[in-house]
Amino acid sequence: MSDTPLEYDALVIGAGAGGLFTAARLVQAGYRTLVTERLDRVGGRASTHDIDGFKVNNGAIVIEIGGITEQTFTELGIPFPVREPKPPILYRIKNKDVDVTGGGWGMLIGQLTRQGAKLVSGLGAARNDSGLPEDEISTADWVRKFTKNEAVHGIFHNMCGSIFAVGSEDLPARVFLTYFTRKSAFKRFGFCPDGTIGVWQALADYITGNGSDVWLNTEVTGLQVTENRVTSATVRRDGTDTRVNVRVAVSDAGPSATVGLLGADTLPADYVAEVARKDRPCAMIAVTFASRTPLIKASGMLSFATTQRLCYIANFTDLCPEMAPEGWHLYVGTAVPKPAIGDFDEAAETELLMADLREQVPGFEQARILSTTITRDGWPPQRAVAGFDLPHDTPLDNLWNVGDAVKEYANGGTTACAETAQLVVEKIRAAVPVATGAGDPA
C-alpha cells in the first residue's frame, strides 16, 4: 500500500448515474470529491459501447426531459445533451401505430376497447389517496378488476416493463398509479447523440473541471470505520492500494455491495437482514440491431399491445444519426423475461423476443444484430423492484446510498438516480458542512 494517504472531503463509489449526479452536486457545493469506477468508462449500467461505429447503449435507452435530470444540468450550468422526439411514443394497436399525444389515458384505452370507461374512471380516482389500491395488489390484478381485454393488459404490462423493468404481475398497482398520476411519468424524453454515455460524460467533465477527480479502472476494496463513521477507504488503482481519508462516503454500488465493503459485522444485524431481504434485482433483455433501410416510423419509441415479450423499440438515428455510420438506422428492442425476478430460461426468453421482432418489424430478418444483452442478478436494469426500496441512510453517520435500489416511492430508472442524488446531498450538507476554506466552484 502507498505510504501516504490521500485526502478528500467526499468519496463516491461508482460512476453510474446516481454516483455522478451525487458527485456533481457535491462538487458544486464545495466538497472536493473522488469518484471511483471499476470499469473503464462512466455510466455503469447505463453506459454505451462502440461496436463498429455504432453507439450501442448497454442499459438506459432514453433520458427524461423536463424533470430532475434536466434540472440538475441547469443548476450546474451544463448544456443538456439530449434531443427530444415528437411525438415521443407511438402505440401499435390493431396493426396501426397510434399517436395519443394530448389524448391521455382515455384516448389510449379507447383505441384498445370500447369497454374502457370504468378503467379510465379508476385511473382518475387514483389521483386521490382514497383511490389508490393497497400495496398487495399487482398492476395486472388491478387492471383485471376492470377488463379482461388482452390488448389492454398488454399495454399495461409493457408500460411496467419499459419504466420499471418488471412485468405488471410483479409491480404493485399502487406504485404504477402513483407514478402515472403524481410523478412526471416520463411524458418527455430523448436520446443523446453520443449514446447515453454522453450524459454521464458531461457530468464527469464538470467534476474534473472543478478540482475533483474521477478515477476509472479503480476499485474500492474496503471501507474503514471508526466511531460509527467511515474514515477512509482502500482504493486499488493500477495494481497499487492507496488509502483515501474522507469525511463523507456515498455508494452507488448498491446496498448489498456496500455491506460487503464494510463487512456485515460492522453493521447492525437487523440492517444487514433488511438489505438481504430487499435485494430484488429485476431482469431485462435487449437486442440492438441496424438496417440500411428504415424499419419503423416512430421517431422516438414504439410500444406494443399484443406481443409475447417485446415491450418497446427505440429508434435512435431518426433523431441522432451520429449514433450510427452514415446510411445506417439504429434500433433497440427490449423485453422483460418471465419471471422478471429470479431465475429464467435465457435462451427461451431471448427467442420469444426475437420472434416478436420478426413479427412486428418487417425486414428485421435482414437487419444486422449488433448485440443481445441480458441484464440481471448483480448487473440488473434496476437493483430493486419499485416499491421495495431501502432508505438512503445507513446505520453509519456519514455513509449514504444512492441509485435505483434506494429510490423514492414510485420512481424508476435514471430519473430516480438524479432524485436520490439531490436528496442525499441535501442530507450531507446538513450533517457534514464543507470544510473551512473550501470554495464553491460554481
FIROMI-87786 format. One record per residue (C-alpha): residue number from 1; residue in one letter; x, y, z. Coordinates in pm, whole numbers, padded with zeros to 5 digits. Layout:
+-----+---+--------+--------+--------+
:   k : r :      x :      y :      z :
+-----+---+--------+--------+--------+
: NUM : A :      X :      Y :      Z :
...
+-----+---+--------+--------+--------+
END
This chain:
+-----+---+--------+--------+--------+
:   k : r :      x :      y :      z :
+-----+---+--------+--------+--------+
:   1 : M :  00000 :  00000 :  00000 :
:   2 : S :  00111 :  00353 : -00077 :
:   3 : D :  00266 :  00510 :  00232 :
:   4 : T :  00093 :  00849 :  00212 :
:   5 : P : -00287 :  00858 :  00233 :
:   6 : L : -00481 :  01090 :  00006 :
:   7 : E : -00728 :  01342 :  00147 :
:   8 : Y : -01075 :  01416 :  00004 :
:   9 : D : -01389 :  01564 :  00152 :
:  10 : A : -01610 :  01304 : -00015 :
:  11 : L : -01575 :  00962 : -00175 :
:  12 : V : -01836 :  00844 : -00424 :
:  13 : I : -01817 :  00474 : -00510 :
:  14 : G : -01933 :  00411 : -00865 :
:  15 : A : -01961 :  00638 : -01169 :
:  16 : G : -02310 :  00526 : -01263 :
:  17 : A : -02598 :  00771 : -01292 :
:  18 : G : -02654 :  00800 : -00917 :
:  19 : G : -02285 :  00838 : -00839 :
:  20 : L : -02221 :  01108 : -01099 :
:  21 : F : -02530 :  01311 : -01014 :
:  22 : T : -02425 :  01297 : -00648 :
:  23 : A : -02062 :  01385 : -00711 :
:  24 : A : -02151 :  01677 : -00937 :
:  25 : R : -02383 :  01821 : -00671 :
:  26 : L : -02115 :  01771 : -00404 :
:  27 : V : -01857 :  01950 : -00617 :
:  28 : Q : -02099 :  02236 : -00679 :
:  29 : A : -02146 :  02264 : -00301 :
:  30 : G : -01771 :  02290 : -00245 :
:  31 : Y : -01674 :  01934 : -00144 :
:  32 : R : -01352 :  01808 : -00301 :
:  33 : T : -01472 :  01473 : -00428 :
:  34 : L : -01320 :  01150 : -00557 :
:  35 : V : -01533 :  00923 : -00777 :
:  36 : T : -01405 :  00569 : -00822 :
:  37 : E : -01525 :  00340 : -01100 :
:  38 : R : -01403 : -00015 : -01151 :
:  39 : L : -01495 : -00014 : -01522 :
:  40 : D : -01309 :  00166 : -01799 :
:  41 : R : -01590 :  00414 : -01868 :
:  42 : V : -01851 :  00617 : -01687 :
:  43 : G : -02221 :  00531 : -01685 :
:  44 : G : -02219 :  00193 : -01514 :
:  45 : R : -02535 :  00003 : -01607 :
:  46 : A : -02644 :  00287 : -01836 :
:  47 : S : -02333 :  00332 : -02047 :
:  48 : T : -02251 :  00299 : -02417 :
:  49 : H : -02010 :  00085 : -02618 :
:  50 : D : -01881 :  00138 : -02970 :
:  51 : I : -01942 : -00159 : -03200 :
:  52 : D : -01803 : -00097 : -03549 :
:  53 : G : -01900 :  00269 : -03533 :
:  54 : F : -02244 :  00211 : -03380 :
:  55 : K : -02311 :  00364 : -03038 :
:  56 : V : -02475 :  00076 : -02853 :
:  57 : N : -02632 :  00151 : -02516 :
:  58 : N : -02594 : -00126 : -02260 :
:  59 : G : -02863 : -00002 : -02023 :
:  60 : A : -03079 :  00310 : -02007 :
:  61 : I : -03219 :  00385 : -02351 :
:  62 : V : -03379 :  00727 : -02305 :
:  63 : I : -03329 :  01024 : -02073 :
:  64 : E : -03618 :  01219 : -01923 :
:  65 : I : -03659 :  01581 : -02033 :
:  66 : G : -03814 :  01847 : -01815 :
:  67 : G : -03763 :  01665 : -01484 :
:  68 : I : -03496 :  01637 : -01217 :
:  69 : T : -03229 :  01523 : -01465 :
:  70 : E : -03252 :  01831 : -01683 :
:  71 : Q : -03299 :  02044 : -01371 :
:  72 : T : -02966 :  01916 : -01238 :
:  73 : F : -02787 :  02014 : -01558 :
:  74 : T : -02945 :  02359 : -01544 :
:  75 : E : -02838 :  02408 : -01181 :
:  76 : L : -02484 :  02305 : -01266 :
:  77 : G : -02472 :  02526 : -01575 :
:  78 : I : -02403 :  02231 : -01807 :
:  79 : P : -02561 :  02207 : -02155 :
:  80 : F : -02816 :  01924 : -02156 :
:  81 : P : -02710 :  01693 : -02444 :
:  82 : V : -03048 :  01532 : -02514 :
:  83 : R : -03271 :  01561 : -02823 :
:  84 : E : -03645 :  01522 : -02791 :
:  85 : P : -03857 :  01323 : -03040 :
:  86 : K : -04207 :  01443 : -03120 :
:  87 : P : -04428 :  01259 : -03069 :
:  88 : P : -04227 :  01078 : -02802 :
:  89 : I : -04404 :  00746 : -02843 :
:  90 : L : -04642 :  00563 : -03073 :
:  91 : Y : -04853 :  00264 : -02969 :
:  92 : R : -04905 : -00025 : -03210 :
:  93 : I : -05274 : -00105 : -03177 :
:  94 : K : -05459 : -00330 : -03422 :
:  95 : N : -05165 : -00310 : -03665 :
:  96 : K : -05165 :  00071 : -03663 :
:  97 : D : -04910 :  00299 : -03498 :
:  98 : V : -05119 :  00547 : -03299 :
:  99 : D : -05017 :  00884 : -03155 :
: 100 : V : -05217 :  00954 : -02838 :
: 101 : T : -05034 :  01277 : -02752 :
: 102 : G : -05281 :  01511 : -02588 :
: 103 : G : -05547 :  01244 : -02559 :
: 104 : G : -05421 :  01083 : -02239 :
: 105 : W : -05543 :  00759 : -02091 :
: 106 : G : -05892 :  00800 : -02234 :
: 107 : M : -05771 :  00810 : -02592 :
: 108 : L : -05522 :  00527 : -02543 :
: 109 : I : -05766 :  00288 : -02378 :
: 110 : G : -06042 :  00393 : -02618 :
: 111 : Q : -05823 :  00270 : -02904 :
: 112 : L : -05799 : -00070 : -02736 :
: 113 : T : -06155 : -00137 : -02623 :
: 114 : R : -06498 :  00022 : -02619 :
: 115 : Q : -06543 : -00102 : -02263 :
: 116 : G : -06270 :  00118 : -02114 :
: 117 : A : -06479 :  00376 : -01927 :
: 118 : K : -06453 :  00200 : -01591 :
: 119 : L : -06076 :  00164 : -01623 :
: 120 : V : -06035 :  00531 : -01715 :
: 121 : S : -06252 :  00617 : -01414 :
: 122 : G : -06029 :  00400 : -01193 :
: 123 : L : -05721 :  00582 : -01322 :
: 124 : G : -05885 :  00914 : -01247 :
: 125 : A : -05978 :  00804 : -00895 :
: 126 : A : -05613 :  00717 : -00829 :
: 127 : R : -05530 :  01088 : -00832 :
: 128 : N : -05675 :  01093 : -00481 :
: 129 : D : -05525 :  00888 : -00199 :
: 130 : S : -05857 :  00715 : -00140 :
: 131 : G : -05849 :  00585 : -00497 :
: 132 : L : -05511 :  00412 : -00465 :
: 133 : P : -05524 :  00035 : -00407 :
: 134 : E : -05344 : -00145 : -00126 :
: 135 : D : -04981 : -00242 : -00176 :
: 136 : E : -05060 : -00612 : -00202 :
: 137 : I : -05245 : -00599 : -00535 :
: 138 : S : -05038 : -00616 : -00853 :
: 139 : T : -05090 : -00387 : -01150 :
: 140 : A : -05214 : -00683 : -01355 :
: 141 : D : -05472 : -00774 : -01089 :
: 142 : W : -05584 : -00413 : -01060 :
: 143 : V : -05642 : -00389 : -01438 :
: 144 : R : -05819 : -00726 : -01426 :
: 145 : K : -06081 : -00571 : -01198 :
: 146 : F : -06194 : -00354 : -01491 :
: 147 : T : -06130 : -00557 : -01805 :
: 148 : K : -06017 : -00891 : -01947 :
: 149 : N : -05916 : -00733 : -02279 :
: 150 : E : -05577 : -00880 : -02371 :
: 151 : A : -05460 : -00572 : -02558 :
: 152 : V : -05527 : -00350 : -02255 :
: 153 : H : -05335 : -00591 : -02033 :
: 154 : G : -05056 : -00598 : -02289 :
: 155 : I : -05020 : -00219 : -02289 :
: 156 : F : -05009 : -00204 : -01908 :
: 157 : H : -04762 : -00493 : -01892 :
: 158 : N : -04532 : -00329 : -02143 :
: 159 : M : -04553 :  00010 : -01970 :
: 160 : C : -04443 : -00157 : -01647 :
: 161 : G : -04156 : -00323 : -01830 :
: 162 : S : -04047 : -00004 : -02005 :
: 163 : I : -04039 :  00213 : -01692 :
: 164 : F : -03979 : -00030 : -01404 :
: 165 : A : -03812 : -00334 : -01570 :
: 166 : V : -04073 : -00574 : -01432 :
: 167 : G : -04400 : -00705 : -01567 :
: 168 : S : -04741 : -00592 : -01447 :
: 169 : E : -04766 : -00913 : -01242 :
: 170 : D : -04470 : -00806 : -01027 :
: 171 : L : -04527 : -00433 : -00990 :
: 172 : P : -04762 : -00311 : -00715 :
: 173 : A : -05057 : -00125 : -00864 :
: 174 : R : -05010 :  00148 : -00605 :
: 175 : V : -04659 :  00213 : -00747 :
: 176 : F : -04782 :  00221 : -01108 :
: 177 : L : -05073 :  00451 : -01033 :
: 178 : T : -04871 :  00684 : -00813 :
: 179 : Y : -04612 :  00718 : -01086 :
: 180 : F : -04861 :  00796 : -01361 :
: 181 : T : -05082 :  01028 : -01155 :
: 182 : R : -04833 :  01203 : -00923 :
: 183 : K : -04490 :  01185 : -01086 :
: 184 : S : -04364 :  01331 : -01411 :
: 185 : A : -04443 :  00994 : -01570 :
: 186 : F : -04175 :  01025 : -01836 :
: 187 : K : -04402 :  01238 : -02055 :
: 188 : R : -04099 :  01388 : -02229 :
: 189 : F : -03773 :  01212 : -02305 :
: 190 : G : -03499 :  01194 : -02562 :
: 191 : F : -03172 :  01049 : -02684 :
: 192 : C : -02813 :  01169 : -02658 :
: 193 : P : -02628 :  01174 : -02993 :
: 194 : D : -02317 :  01030 : -02824 :
: 195 : G : -02521 :  00745 : -02677 :
: 196 : T : -02639 :  00758 : -02316 :
: 197 : I : -02277 :  00780 : -02200 :
: 198 : G : -02273 :  01136 : -02334 :
: 199 : V : -02498 :  01248 : -02049 :
: 200 : W : -02272 :  01092 : -01787 :
: 201 : Q : -01952 :  01213 : -01952 :
: 202 : A : -02083 :  01570 : -01931 :
: 203 : L : -02124 :  01527 : -01553 :
: 204 : A : -01779 :  01368 : -01522 :
: 205 : D : -01624 :  01658 : -01713 :
: 206 : Y : -01792 :  01902 : -01477 :
: 207 : I : -01649 :  01714 : -01177 :
: 208 : T : -01293 :  01702 : -01308 :
: 209 : G : -01314 :  02056 : -01440 :
: 210 : N : -01386 :  02189 : -01091 :
: 211 : G : -01096 :  02046 : -00894 :
: 212 : S : -01223 :  01694 : -00817 :
: 213 : D : -01139 :  01356 : -00964 :
: 214 : V : -01300 :  01065 : -01149 :
: 215 : W : -01080 :  00754 : -01148 :
: 216 : L : -01167 :  00477 : -01392 :
: 217 : N : -01035 :  00120 : -01368 :
: 218 : T : -01029 :  00178 : -00993 :
: 219 : E : -01191 : -00035 : -00726 :
: 220 : V : -01271 :  00037 : -00364 :
: 221 : T : -01182 : -00287 : -00184 :
: 222 : G : -01273 : -00186 :  00170 :
: 223 : L : -01411 :  00087 :  00393 :
: 224 : Q : -01264 :  00159 :  00736 :
: 225 : V : -01494 :  00267 :  01020 :
: 226 : T : -01412 :  00448 :  01345 :
: 227 : E : -01675 :  00553 :  01598 :
: 228 : N : -01961 :  00480 :  01359 :
: 229 : R : -01812 :  00685 :  01076 :
: 230 : V : -01633 :  00592 :  00755 :
: 231 : T : -01291 :  00745 :  00797 :
: 232 : S : -01107 :  00603 :  00497 :
: 233 : A : -01122 :  00366 :  00201 :
: 234 : T : -00875 :  00126 :  00048 :
: 235 : V : -00863 :  00203 : -00324 :
: 236 : R : -00688 : -00020 : -00580 :
: 237 : R : -00561 :  00162 : -00888 :
: 238 : D : -00302 :  00042 : -01138 :
: 239 : G : -00231 : -00255 : -00914 :
: 240 : T : -00148 : -00036 : -00615 :
: 241 : D : -00355 :  00002 : -00299 :
: 242 : T : -00394 :  00353 : -00164 :
: 243 : R : -00567 :  00473 :  00149 :
: 244 : V : -00803 :  00765 :  00093 :
: 245 : N : -00914 :  00959 :  00401 :
: 246 : V : -01266 :  01102 :  00371 :
: 247 : R : -01524 :  01299 :  00567 :
: 248 : V : -01822 :  01167 :  00367 :
: 249 : A : -01883 :  00845 :  00173 :
: 250 : V : -02158 :  00774 : -00081 :
: 251 : S : -02212 :  00439 : -00252 :
: 252 : D : -02370 :  00391 : -00594 :
: 253 : A : -02272 :  00024 : -00590 :
: 254 : G : -02597 : -00089 : -00427 :
: 255 : P : -02665 : -00156 : -00058 :
: 256 : S : -02567 : -00522 : -00081 :
: 257 : A : -02225 : -00443 : -00228 :
: 258 : T : -02180 : -00164 :  00026 :
: 259 : V : -02240 : -00407 :  00312 :
: 260 : G : -01971 : -00625 :  00156 :
: 261 : L : -01721 : -00338 :  00156 :
: 262 : L : -01786 : -00270 :  00522 :
: 263 : G : -01820 : -00627 :  00643 :
: 264 : A : -02152 : -00741 :  00788 :
: 265 : D : -02006 : -00742 :  01139 :
: 266 : T : -01961 : -00365 :  01117 :
: 267 : L : -02336 : -00307 :  01087 :
: 268 : P : -02644 : -00389 :  01297 :
: 269 : A : -02782 : -00734 :  01223 :
: 270 : D : -03133 : -00605 :  01150 :
: 271 : Y : -03000 : -00367 :  00882 :
: 272 : V : -02796 : -00643 :  00717 :
: 273 : A : -03106 : -00866 :  00717 :
: 274 : E : -03319 : -00591 :  00562 :
: 275 : V : -03062 : -00537 :  00285 :
: 276 : A : -03064 : -00910 :  00208 :
: 277 : R : -03445 : -00925 :  00212 :
: 278 : K : -03488 : -00631 : -00027 :
: 279 : D : -03212 : -00732 : -00266 :
: 280 : R : -03457 : -00799 : -00550 :
: 281 : P : -03290 : -00721 : -00883 :
: 282 : C : -03501 : -00718 : -01198 :
: 283 : A : -03401 : -00851 : -01539 :
: 284 : M : -03425 : -00730 : -01897 :
: 285 : I : -03325 : -00848 : -02245 :
: 286 : A : -03226 : -00603 : -02520 :
: 287 : V : -03147 : -00665 : -02886 :
: 288 : T : -02971 : -00380 : -03069 :
: 289 : F : -02998 : -00402 : -03446 :
: 290 : A : -02925 : -00189 : -03753 :
: 291 : S : -03052 : -00169 : -04108 :
: 292 : R : -02970 :  00015 : -04428 :
: 293 : T : -03341 :  00090 : -04470 :
: 294 : P : -03583 :  00241 : -04214 :
: 295 : L : -03772 : -00029 : -04024 :
: 296 : I : -04017 :  00170 : -03811 :
: 297 : K : -04183 :  00510 : -03850 :
: 298 : A : -04174 :  00622 : -03487 :
: 299 : S : -03912 :  00892 : -03435 :
: 300 : G : -03882 :  00804 : -03064 :
: 301 : M : -04028 :  00485 : -02923 :
: 302 : L : -04284 :  00233 : -03040 :
: 303 : S : -04475 :  00038 : -02775 :
: 304 : F : -04696 : -00266 : -02823 :
: 305 : A : -05026 : -00409 : -02707 :
: 306 : T : -05009 : -00770 : -02824 :
: 307 : T : -04659 : -00916 : -02803 :
: 308 : Q : -04517 : -01216 : -02621 :
: 309 : R : -04223 : -01030 : -02465 :
: 310 : L : -04134 : -00719 : -02667 :
: 311 : C : -04210 : -00404 : -02462 :
: 312 : Y : -04087 : -00134 : -02699 :
: 313 : I : -03849 : -00043 : -02980 :
: 314 : A : -03641 :  00275 : -02968 :
: 315 : N : -03543 :  00443 : -03294 :
: 316 : F : -03216 :  00627 : -03231 :
: 317 : T : -03098 :  00754 : -03567 :
: 318 : D : -03411 :  00933 : -03682 :
: 319 : L : -03316 :  01199 : -03427 :
: 320 : C : -02947 :  01117 : -03368 :
: 321 : P : -02784 :  00997 : -03691 :
: 322 : E : -02445 :  01036 : -03517 :
: 323 : M : -02515 :  00711 : -03333 :
: 324 : A : -02452 :  00502 : -03646 :
: 325 : P : -02225 :  00505 : -03951 :
: 326 : E : -02362 :  00706 : -04241 :
: 327 : G : -02652 :  00538 : -04416 :
: 328 : W : -02746 :  00310 : -04124 :
: 329 : H : -03052 :  00313 : -03899 :
: 330 : L : -03007 :  00201 : -03537 :
: 331 : Y : -03271 :  00045 : -03311 :
: 332 : V : -03310 : -00150 : -02989 :
: 333 : G : -03592 : -00381 : -02887 :
: 334 : T : -03634 : -00466 : -02520 :
: 335 : A : -03823 : -00729 : -02322 :
: 336 : V : -03889 : -00824 : -01963 :
: 337 : P : -03849 : -01201 : -01915 :
: 338 : K : -04089 : -01417 : -01718 :
: 339 : P : -04024 : -01418 : -01435 :
: 340 : A : -03852 : -01080 : -01420 :
: 341 : I : -03732 : -01152 : -01067 :
: 342 : G : -03536 : -01469 : -01001 :
: 343 : D : -03430 : -01741 : -01241 :
: 344 : F : -03549 : -01776 : -01600 :
: 345 : D : -03453 : -01958 : -01920 :
: 346 : E : -03231 : -01706 : -02101 :
: 347 : A : -03234 : -01887 : -02436 :
: 348 : A : -03612 : -01937 : -02442 :
: 349 : E : -03688 : -01581 : -02329 :
: 350 : T : -03449 : -01434 : -02587 :
: 351 : E : -03611 : -01638 : -02861 :
: 352 : L : -03955 : -01506 : -02764 :
: 353 : L : -03820 : -01152 : -02800 :
: 354 : M : -03665 : -01237 : -03137 :
: 355 : A : -03993 : -01390 : -03254 :
: 356 : D : -04174 : -01068 : -03162 :
: 357 : L : -03920 : -00862 : -03353 :
: 358 : R : -03958 : -01082 : -03660 :
: 359 : E : -04337 : -01046 : -03640 :
: 360 : Q : -04357 : -00677 : -03562 :
: 361 : V : -04072 : -00538 : -03775 :
: 362 : P : -04089 : -00615 : -04147 :
: 363 : G : -03732 : -00651 : -04269 :
: 364 : F : -03593 : -00747 : -03928 :
: 365 : E : -03456 : -01077 : -04059 :
: 366 : Q : -03229 : -00883 : -04295 :
: 367 : A : -03111 : -00648 : -04018 :
: 368 : R : -02767 : -00668 : -03860 :
: 369 : I : -02779 : -00781 : -03496 :
: 370 : L : -02518 : -00578 : -03309 :
: 371 : S : -02572 : -00711 : -02958 :
: 372 : T : -02803 : -00920 : -02743 :
: 373 : T : -02771 : -00813 : -02380 :
: 374 : I : -02923 : -00980 : -02075 :
: 375 : T : -02903 : -00768 : -01761 :
: 376 : R : -02984 : -00949 : -01437 :
: 377 : D : -02862 : -01051 : -01090 :
: 378 : G : -02556 : -00844 : -00995 :
: 379 : W : -02585 : -00630 : -01310 :
: 380 : P : -02960 : -00560 : -01341 :
: 381 : P : -03162 : -00287 : -01509 :
: 382 : Q : -03284 : -00193 : -01157 :
: 383 : R : -03143 : -00322 : -00829 :
: 384 : A : -03481 : -00325 : -00655 :
: 385 : V : -03841 : -00360 : -00767 :
: 386 : A : -04009 : -00022 : -00728 :
: 387 : G : -04197 : -00014 : -00400 :
: 388 : F : -03945 : -00239 : -00224 :
: 389 : D : -03657 :  00006 : -00192 :
: 390 : L : -03423 :  00060 :  00101 :
: 391 : P : -03369 :  00404 :  00258 :
: 392 : H : -03080 :  00629 :  00150 :
: 393 : D : -02947 :  00638 :  00506 :
: 394 : T : -02727 :  00367 :  00655 :
: 395 : P : -02652 :  00297 :  01023 :
: 396 : L : -02324 :  00489 :  00983 :
: 397 : D : -02332 :  00864 :  01042 :
: 398 : N : -02155 :  00971 :  00723 :
: 399 : L : -02240 :  00697 :  00472 :
: 400 : W : -02533 :  00709 :  00228 :
: 401 : N : -02655 :  00501 : -00066 :
: 402 : V : -02779 :  00647 : -00394 :
: 403 : G : -02918 :  00490 : -00709 :
: 404 : D : -03203 :  00265 : -00814 :
: 405 : A : -03201 :  00043 : -00502 :
: 406 : V : -03292 :  00336 : -00278 :
: 407 : K : -03545 :  00512 : -00500 :
: 408 : E : -03817 :  00736 : -00375 :
: 409 : Y : -04155 :  00563 : -00383 :
: 410 : A : -04293 :  00506 : -00735 :
: 411 : N : -03993 :  00630 : -00928 :
: 412 : G : -03753 :  00447 : -01154 :
: 413 : G : -03450 :  00447 : -01381 :
: 414 : T : -03201 :  00728 : -01418 :
: 415 : T : -03461 :  00983 : -01310 :
: 416 : A : -03474 :  00812 : -00972 :
: 417 : C : -03094 :  00825 : -00956 :
: 418 : A : -03098 :  01202 : -01008 :
: 419 : E : -03362 :  01238 : -00738 :
: 420 : T : -03171 :  01028 : -00484 :
: 421 : A : -02859 :  01236 : -00551 :
: 422 : Q : -03042 :  01560 : -00477 :
: 423 : L : -03191 :  01424 : -00154 :
: 424 : V : -02866 :  01271 : -00028 :
: 425 : V : -02656 :  01580 : -00098 :
: 426 : E : -02907 :  01787 :  00097 :
: 427 : K : -02857 :  01549 :  00392 :
: 428 : I : -02479 :  01563 :  00356 :
: 429 : R : -02475 :  01942 :  00357 :
: 430 : A : -02678 :  01941 :  00679 :
: 431 : A : -02474 :  01669 :  00853 :
: 432 : V : -02117 :  01734 :  00729 :
: 433 : P : -02063 :  02100 :  00637 :
: 434 : V : -01798 :  02195 :  00385 :
: 435 : A : -01454 :  02221 :  00544 :
: 436 : T : -01336 :  02573 :  00630 :
: 437 : G : -01168 :  02736 :  00332 :
: 438 : A : -01344 :  02525 :  00070 :
: 439 : G : -01496 :  02726 : -00211 :
: 440 : D : -01792 :  02689 : -00441 :
: 441 : P : -01664 :  02600 : -00791 :
: 442 : A : -01988 :  02714 : -00948 :
+-----+---+--------+--------+--------+
END
